[in-house]
């Protein structure tokens, strides 16, 4: 009897659908070089960059979409760069931090006025909610003073010196909000006849760099929009809608560097080099999730000198021939620096500040470099560093490093 093969099973109609994603980025970089007078050069640069990934899950009926990315933009907070960050004797009282605390109420009130007269949505998590379609009422859940929507504009206004009443509420400011960074150099002094008698060059430099950074952000999964930049998220405690932007930002920071604030490099006719420099840096990190601000500051003074002993081999009578392929000069260099480093953590909700780290660092460096031949060079060095800690939990330290190094080149 002939066997009848079984009928093939029907193909499964279930199709596994993976989330689809789109990556997009924008990068605006503007540079401008100026020389208003001979030797006086100004370089300006503005940058704004944002990268974002959009993920869509089409396997669900409402095709939920999530956004994530990062953002950075040049800005300027020079107006508060020289404000005092306080001392232990006054509990690190800071005018800028106090402004941040005061600005919260102003920013929150501006947001409340923006939502006034709006209507709660009826879609998303508000579908079937008792408040859906009703007029917005802050008593059901108002603007959170410790949310990113309030803290970030309040922080930016406080440390840039801006008026909080006109500070932008946009967490990702547009290109019109970019402010340039700059670098300035001037070498005109060395070209004066009275200076040429003593100096080969006399350049002066100044540089300023400042960037606003949003390291990463994601969108709220339950965000329901009611306008271009307005919407609500669900309060996890009450279940009621609360005003919120679309994005969940846990931290932002502003980095500022005056490197240098003023710098002078003088080269004299007798080969003596003199360097004077003052640097100032700070990093302000606002942690929204923990409601605290960390200020890291670094001030450094540098005084340096150098001297070149030309034809050092002849002075020591090491060589008799006059045909040389390399310059056998002895380069001497000494640098002294004084650095003040401190880190202060400021708790926003408690309005308290505390130093968590810091040092007063005294450093001295000396080096002597001598090129004996094309294949052999020597370096004698001495480094000293003394640290006096700011906080009592650390101890003063001193390090000394001395040695001699030889460099041999074996390749042709």
C-alpha positions in Angstrom: 0.0 0.0 0.0 1.4 3.4 -1.0 2.0 5.8 1.9 0.6 9.3 1.5 3.1 12.0 2.7 1.7 14.4 5.3 0.5 17.8 4.2 2.9 20.6 4.9 2.0 22.8 7.8 0.8 26.3 7.1 3.5 29.0 7.3 3.4 31.0 10.5 1.8 34.4 10.0 3.7 35.9 12.9 6.5 38.1 11.8 9.2 39.3 14.2 9.6 43.0 13.8 12.7 44.6 15.2 12.8 48.3 16.3 14.0 50.6 13.5 16.3 53.5 14.3 17.6 56.5 12.5 20.7 58.4 13.4 21.1 62.1 12.6 23.6 64.7 13.5 24.2 68.4 12.9 27.5 70.2 13.3 27.9 74.0 12.8 31.4 75.3 13.0 32.1 79.0 12.3 35.6 80.5 12.3 36.8 84.0 11.7 40.3 85.4 11.7 41.0 89.1 12.1 44.1 91.3 12.2 42.9 94.9 12.9 46.5 96.2 13.2 49.8 94.5 12.1 50.8 91.8 14.7 47.4 91.9 16.5 45.6 88.7 15.6 42.2 87.6 16.7 40.7 84.1 16.0 37.0 83.6 16.8 35.3 80.2 16.7 31.7 79.2 17.4 30.5 75.6 17.4 27.2 73.8 17.9 26.9 70.1 17.5 24.0 67.6 18.2 23.7 63.9 17.5 20.4 62.1 18.0 19.1 58.5 17.5 15.4 58.0 16.9 14.1 54.5 17.6 10.6 53.4 16.5 8.9 50.1 17.6 6.4 49.4 14.9 5.4 46.0 16.4 3.1 48.0 18.8 -0.1 49.6 17.8 0.9 53.1 18.7 4.5 52.7 17.4 6.2 54.3 20.4 9.2 56.4 19.5 12.2 57.2 21.7 14.9 59.8 21.3 18.4 59.8 22.7 21.6 61.8 22.0 24.0 64.4 23.1 24.6 68.1 22.6 27.3 70.7 22.9 27.7 74.4 22.1 30.2 77.2 22.6 29.1 79.8 25.1 30.5 82.4 27.4 30.3 82.7 31.2 33.2 85.1 31.6 31.0 87.5 33.6 31.3 85.3 36.7 34.8 83.9 36.2 36.3 86.0 38.9 33.5 85.8 41.4 34.5 84.3 44.7 33.6 80.7 45.4 33.8 81.3 49.1 36.0 80.0 51.9 35.7 77.6 54.8 35.2 80.5 57.2 31.9 81.6 55.4 30.8 78.0 54.5 31.9 78.6 50.9 29.3 81.2 50.3 28.9 81.9 46.6 27.0 84.7 44.9 26.5 82.7 41.7 25.1 79.7 43.6 22.7 81.9 45.5 21.5 83.3 42.2 20.8 79.8 41.0 18.6 79.2 44.1 16.8 82.4 43.5 16.4 81.8 39.8 14.5 78.6 40.3 11.4 80.4 41.4 11.6 82.9 38.5 12.1 80.1 35.9 9.3 78.0 37.4 6.9 80.9 37.3 7.7 81.6 33.6 6.9 77.9 32.8 3.7 78.1 34.8 2.6 81.1 32.8 3.5 79.3 29.6 1.1 76.4 30.5 -1.7 78.7 31.9 -4.8 78.2 29.8 -3.7 75.0 28.2 -5.7 71.8 28.1 -4.7 68.4 29.4 -4.3 65.9 26.5 -6.7 63.0 26.0 -4.2 60.6 24.2 -1.3 58.6 25.5 -1.3 57.9 29.2 -4.1 60.5 29.6 -6.5 58.3 27.6 -9.4 57.7 30.0 -7.9 59.9 32.7 -10.4 62.0 34.7 -8.4 65.1 33.9 -8.2 64.5 30.2 -9.6 67.4 28.2 -9.8 69.7 31.2 -8.0 73.0 31.7 -4.5 72.9 33.2 -4.6 73.3 37.0 -1.3 73.5 39.0 -3.0 72.1 42.0 -3.2 68.7 40.2 0.6 68.8 39.7 2.6 71.9 38.8 6.1 72.6 37.5 8.8 70.9 39.7 11.4 73.4 41.0 14.0 70.6 40.9 13.3 69.4 37.4 15.7 69.8 34.5 13.3 72.2 32.9 13.8 74.6 35.8 17.3 73.8 37.1 19.2 74.0 33.7 17.9 77.5 32.7 18.4 78.7 36.3 21.9 77.3 36.4 22.8 78.8 33.0 21.5 82.3 34.0 23.2 82.2 37.4 26.7 81.3 36.1 26.6 83.4 32.9 25.3 86.5 34.7 22.2 86.6 32.6 18.8 87.9 33.7 16.6 84.9 34.5 13.6 86.7 33.2 15.1 86.7 29.7 17.1 83.5 29.9 16.0 81.0 27.2 14.0 78.0 28.4 15.2 75.8 25.6 17.4 73.0 27.0 19.1 72.8 23.5 19.6 76.4 22.5 19.5 77.2 18.7 22.5 78.5 16.7 21.5 82.1 17.4 22.4 81.4 21.1 26.0 80.4 20.2 28.7 82.7 21.6 32.2 82.7 20.2 35.4 81.5 21.9 38.6 83.4 21.0 42.4 83.4 20.9 44.3 86.7 20.8 48.0 87.2 20.1 50.1 90.3 19.7 53.8 90.4 18.7 54.1 94.1 17.9 56.2 94.9 21.0 59.1 92.9 19.6 59.1 95.0 16.4 59.5 98.4 18.2 63.0 99.8 17.7 63.4 100.4 21.4 62.6 96.8 22.1 64.7 95.3 19.3 67.8 96.3 21.1 67.1 93.8 23.9 64.5 91.3 22.6 64.3 89.0 19.6 60.6 88.4 20.2 58.0 89.6 22.7 54.7 87.9 22.0 51.6 88.3 24.3 48.8 85.8 24.2 45.3 85.3 25.6 42.8 82.5 25.0 39.2 81.8 26.1 37.3 78.6 25.6 33.8 77.7 27.1 31.4 74.9 26.2 28.0 73.9 27.3 27.6 70.1 27.2 24.6 67.8 27.6 26.5 64.4 27.9 23.4 62.3 27.1 19.6 62.6 27.1 16.7 60.3 26.5 13.0 61.0 25.9 10.3 60.1 28.5 8.4 57.0 27.4 5.1 58.4 28.8 5.5 62.0 27.4 2.4 63.4 25.8 2.8 66.6 23.8 0.3 69.4 23.6 2.5 71.7 21.5 5.8 72.2 19.9 7.8 72.3 23.1 5.1 71.6 25.7 3.7 68.5 27.2 3.0 66.3 30.2 4.5 63.3 31.9 2.9 61.0 34.4 3.7 61.6 38.1 4.8 58.2 39.5 3.3 59.0 42.9 -0.1 60.5 42.1 -0.6 59.3 38.5 -1.5 62.9 37.6 0.0 64.8 34.6 2.8 67.3 35.4 4.3 69.8 33.0 7.5 68.6 31.5 9.7 68.8 28.4 10.1 65.7 26.3 13.6 64.9 27.4 15.1 63.3 30.5 18.4 65.0 31.2 20.3 63.8 34.3 23.3 66.2 34.1 24.8 69.0 32.2 28.2 70.8 32.5 29.9 74.0 31.5 33.7 73.9 31.0 35.6 77.2 30.9 39.3 77.7 30.3 41.4 80.9 30.2 44.5 79.1 29.0 46.2 81.5 29.4 44.4 84.5 30.7 47.6 86.4 30.0 50.8 84.8 28.7 54.2 86.4 27.8 57.1 84.6 26.1 60.2 86.8 25.8 63.3 85.8 23.9 66.2 88.2 24.6 69.2 88.9 22.4 71.5 87.0 24.7 69.4 83.8 24.2 67.6 84.2 27.6 64.0 83.0 27.6 61.5 84.4 30.1 57.9 83.0 30.4 55.1 84.5 32.5 51.7 82.9 32.5 48.4 82.9 34.4 45.8 80.2 33.7 42.3 79.9 35.1 39.9 76.9 34.6 36.6 75.8 36.0 34.1 73.0 35.4 30.6 73.4 36.6 28.6 70.1 36.6 24.8 70.3 37.4 23.5 66.9 38.5 19.7 67.0 38.1 19.1 63.6 39.5 20.8 64.3 42.8 20.0 68.0 42.9 23.5 69.2 43.4 26.2 71.3 41.7 29.9 70.5 41.6 32.4 73.3 41.1 35.9 72.4 40.1 38.3 75.3 39.9 42.0 75.5 39.0 44.1 78.7 39.1 47.8 78.5 38.1 50.6 81.0 38.0 53.7 80.0 36.0 57.2 81.7 35.9 59.8 80.1 33.7 63.2 80.9 32.3 65.5 79.2 29.8 69.0 79.7 28.4 70.8 78.2 25.4 74.6 77.7 25.7 75.6 77.6 22.0 78.4 75.3 20.8 78.7 73.7 24.2 81.0 71.0 22.8 83.6 73.7 21.9 83.4 75.2 25.4 84.2 71.7 26.8 86.7 71.0 24.0 84.9 67.8 23.1 85.4 68.2 19.4 88.1 69.7 17.3 86.6 69.5 13.8 84.5 72.4 12.6 82.3 70.4 10.3 79.2 69.6 12.3 75.9 68.1 11.2 74.0 69.0 14.4 74.0 71.9 16.8 75.7 70.9 20.0 73.8 73.4 22.2 73.0 73.0 25.9 69.3 73.9 26.5 68.6 74.9 30.1 65.0 75.3 31.4 63.5 76.1 34.8 59.8 76.5 35.6 58.1 77.5 38.9 54.4 77.2 39.3 51.8 77.8 42.0 48.5 76.0 41.5 45.3 76.4 43.5 42.9 73.5 43.0 39.5 73.0 44.7 36.3 71.1 44.3 33.1 72.2 46.0 29.8 70.3 46.1 26.7 72.5 46.5 23.4 70.8 47.5 20.6 72.7 45.9 17.7 71.5 48.1 19.5 72.1 51.3 21.4 75.2 50.1 24.6 73.9 51.6 28.2 73.8 50.3 31.1 71.7 51.2 34.7 71.3 49.9 35.4 67.7 49.0 38.9 68.0 47.4 41.6 70.5 46.7 45.3 71.3 47.0 47.7 74.2 47.0 50.5 72.8 44.7 54.0 74.3 44.5 56.1 72.9 41.7 59.6 73.4 40.4 61.0 71.8 37.3 64.5 72.0 35.9 66.0 70.3 32.8 69.2 70.4 30.8 69.1 68.9 27.3 72.2 68.3 25.2 72.5 66.8 21.8 75.9 65.1 21.5 75.5 63.8 18.0 72.8 62.8 15.5 72.3 59.5 17.3 73.0 60.4 20.9 71.4 62.9 23.3 71.3 63.4 27.0 68.8 65.0 29.4 69.2 65.8 33.1 66.0 66.7 35.0 64.7 67.5 38.5 61.0 67.8 39.4 59.7 68.8 42.8 56.1 69.0 43.9 54.7 70.1 47.3 51.0 69.6 48.0 49.1 71.2 50.8 45.5 69.8 50.9 42.4 71.9 51.3 40.4 69.3 53.2 41.5 67.9 56.6 41.0 64.2 55.5 44.2 64.5 53.3 47.8 65.0 54.3 50.5 67.3 52.9 52.8 65.5 50.5 56.2 66.2 48.8 57.6 64.4 45.8 61.1 64.7 44.2 62.1 63.2 40.9 65.7 63.5 39.7 67.5 61.6 37.0 69.4 61.5 33.7 68.2 60.1 30.5 70.0 59.1 27.4 68.4 58.7 23.9 70.1 56.5 21.3 68.9 56.3 17.8 70.0 53.1 16.1 68.1 53.4 12.8 69.7 55.1 9.7 
